Amino acid sequence: MNFVPGMLCKRRERGIEMFKKALVAIDGSEPSLKAVSTAKAMFKEGSIQSVTLINVIPFPKDLAEKTKIRISEKELRQSVETAAAEIMNKSLQAVGSDIEIEKITEFGPPAEVILQTAEKGDYDLIIMGNRGLNPLNRLLMGSVSSRVLSLAGCSVLIVKE
């Protein structure tokens, strides 16, 4: 793990450098699981006081109409929600049962939802993985982590793949 205890700090409380609330973005990828492990280590080390996992599902309202699959939007949404629950469970297993975790699953554009949640929830740290897009893909598609890093009103920790 690339996290070095005590290297990331915001304010000092009782002699320990710490953040109050960390929002950890998950998507089921290996980098997001590394972000979860980093949050767990930071929590146990005392660098953060609470951890919230957020899984954002990009789900356009007209997805059912755009796909050739004959499935209702309700059935499609239920299928996506099942997959989202599996991602959340996988991430919770990585954390273990010794840390109390808040869980959020939202639908929408990932970067925007992460940023809105961090602002509304008064989070002072966002932790997320980086998939390491090649320069062409980054230029054409952008990167959720790049967008969050450049627009967040709080500190952002990007855990490299």
C-alpha positions as CSV (number, residue, x, y, z in Angstrom):
1,M,0.0,0.0,0.0
2,N,1.3,3.4,-0.9
3,F,-0.2,5.2,2.2
4,V,2.3,6.4,4.7
5,P,0.8,7.1,8.1
6,G,0.9,10.7,9.1
7,M,1.7,12.0,5.6
8,L,-1.8,13.2,4.9
9,C,-3.1,15.8,7.3
10,K,-5.5,18.6,7.7
11,R,-5.9,19.7,11.3
12,R,-4.5,18.7,14.6
13,E,-6.8,17.4,17.3
14,R,-5.4,15.9,20.5
15,G,-2.0,15.8,19.0
16,I,-3.1,13.7,16.0
17,E,-3.3,15.0,12.4
18,M,-6.8,14.0,11.1
19,F,-9.7,14.5,8.8
20,K,-13.2,14.3,10.2
21,K,-15.1,12.7,7.4
22,A,-13.8,10.7,4.4
23,L,-15.9,9.9,1.3
24,V,-14.5,6.9,-0.5
25,A,-15.6,6.4,-4.1
26,I,-16.0,2.8,-5.2
27,D,-16.8,1.1,-8.5
28,G,-15.7,-2.5,-8.0
29,S,-12.3,-2.0,-9.7
30,E,-9.0,-3.0,-8.1
31,P,-8.0,0.7,-7.7
32,S,-11.2,1.4,-5.8
33,L,-10.6,-1.5,-3.5
34,K,-7.1,-0.1,-2.9
35,A,-8.8,3.2,-2.0
36,V,-11.0,1.3,0.5
37,S,-7.9,-0.4,2.1
38,T,-6.2,3.0,2.3
39,A,-9.3,4.5,4.1
40,K,-9.3,1.5,6.5
41,A,-5.6,2.1,7.3
42,M,-6.1,5.8,7.8
43,F,-9.1,5.2,10.1
44,K,-7.1,2.7,12.2
45,E,-4.1,5.0,12.3
46,G,-6.3,7.9,13.5
47,S,-6.0,10.1,10.4
48,I,-9.8,10.0,9.7
49,Q,-12.7,9.8,12.1
50,S,-15.5,8.4,9.8
51,V,-15.7,6.6,6.5
52,T,-18.5,6.7,3.9
53,L,-18.4,4.5,0.8
54,I,-20.2,5.9,-2.2
55,N,-20.9,3.9,-5.4
56,V,-22.2,6.1,-8.2
57,I,-23.9,4.3,-11.1
58,P,-24.1,6.2,-14.4
59,F,-27.7,5.4,-15.4
60,P,-29.2,7.6,-18.0
61,K,-33.0,7.7,-17.9
62,D,-33.3,6.6,-21.5
63,L,-30.9,3.7,-21.3
64,A,-33.6,1.2,-21.7
65,E,-34.7,2.9,-24.9
66,K,-31.2,3.1,-26.3
67,T,-30.4,-0.6,-25.7
68,K,-31.6,-3.3,-28.1
69,I,-32.4,-5.6,-25.1
70,R,-36.1,-6.0,-24.6
71,I,-36.3,-5.2,-20.9
72,S,-38.3,-2.6,-19.1
73,E,-36.5,0.4,-17.5
74,K,-37.7,-0.9,-14.1
75,E,-36.1,-4.4,-14.7
76,L,-32.9,-2.8,-16.0
77,R,-32.7,-0.5,-13.0
78,Q,-33.2,-3.5,-10.7
79,S,-30.4,-5.4,-12.5
80,V,-28.1,-2.4,-12.1
81,E,-29.0,-2.0,-8.4
82,T,-28.2,-5.7,-7.9
83,A,-24.7,-5.2,-9.4
84,A,-24.3,-2.0,-7.3
85,A,-25.1,-4.0,-4.1
86,E,-22.4,-6.6,-5.1
87,I,-19.8,-3.8,-5.5
88,M,-20.8,-2.4,-2.1
89,N,-20.6,-5.8,-0.5
90,K,-17.1,-6.5,-2.0
91,S,-15.9,-3.1,-0.7
92,L,-17.4,-3.8,2.8
93,Q,-15.6,-7.1,2.9
94,A,-12.3,-5.3,2.2
95,V,-13.0,-3.0,5.2
96,G,-14.0,-5.7,7.6
97,S,-16.4,-5.6,10.4
98,D,-14.3,-3.6,12.9
99,I,-15.1,-0.2,11.3
100,E,-18.6,1.3,11.1
101,I,-19.2,2.4,7.6
102,E,-21.9,4.6,6.1
103,K,-23.0,3.4,2.6
104,I,-24.4,5.5,-0.3
105,T,-25.5,4.3,-3.7
106,E,-26.5,7.0,-6.2
107,F,-27.3,7.2,-9.9
108,G,-25.9,9.8,-12.2
109,P,-22.7,11.2,-13.6
110,P,-20.0,9.8,-11.2
111,A,-17.8,12.9,-10.8
112,E,-20.7,15.3,-10.3
113,V,-22.5,13.0,-7.8
114,I,-19.2,12.5,-5.8
115,L,-18.6,16.3,-5.7
116,Q,-22.2,17.1,-4.7
117,T,-22.2,14.4,-2.0
118,A,-18.9,15.7,-0.6
119,E,-20.1,19.2,-0.5
120,K,-23.6,18.5,1.0
121,G,-22.2,16.0,3.5
122,D,-19.4,18.4,4.6
123,Y,-16.7,15.8,3.9
124,D,-13.2,17.1,4.2
125,L,-11.5,14.3,2.3
126,I,-12.4,12.3,-0.8
127,I,-10.4,9.0,-1.4
128,M,-10.6,7.3,-4.8
129,G,-8.7,5.0,-7.1
130,N,-7.1,5.9,-10.4
131,R,-7.4,3.5,-13.3
132,G,-4.5,5.0,-15.2
133,L,-6.2,5.8,-18.5
134,N,-3.8,6.3,-21.3
135,P,-3.3,9.9,-22.6
136,L,-5.7,9.4,-25.5
137,N,-8.5,7.9,-23.5
138,R,-8.0,10.6,-20.8
139,L,-8.3,13.3,-23.5
140,L,-11.4,11.8,-25.2
141,M,-13.3,10.5,-22.2
142,G,-11.9,12.4,-19.3
143,S,-11.3,10.8,-15.9
144,V,-13.6,10.8,-12.9
145,S,-10.6,11.1,-10.6
146,S,-9.2,14.0,-12.6
147,R,-12.5,15.8,-12.6
148,V,-13.0,15.3,-8.9
149,L,-9.4,16.4,-8.1
150,S,-9.7,19.6,-10.1
151,L,-13.2,20.6,-8.9
152,A,-13.4,19.4,-5.3
153,G,-13.7,21.9,-2.5
154,C,-11.9,19.6,-0.1
155,S,-8.8,17.5,-0.1
156,V,-8.6,14.6,-2.5
157,L,-6.4,11.5,-2.2
158,I,-5.9,9.5,-5.4
159,V,-4.7,6.0,-4.8
160,K,-2.7,4.8,-7.9
161,E,-3.3,1.4,-9.5
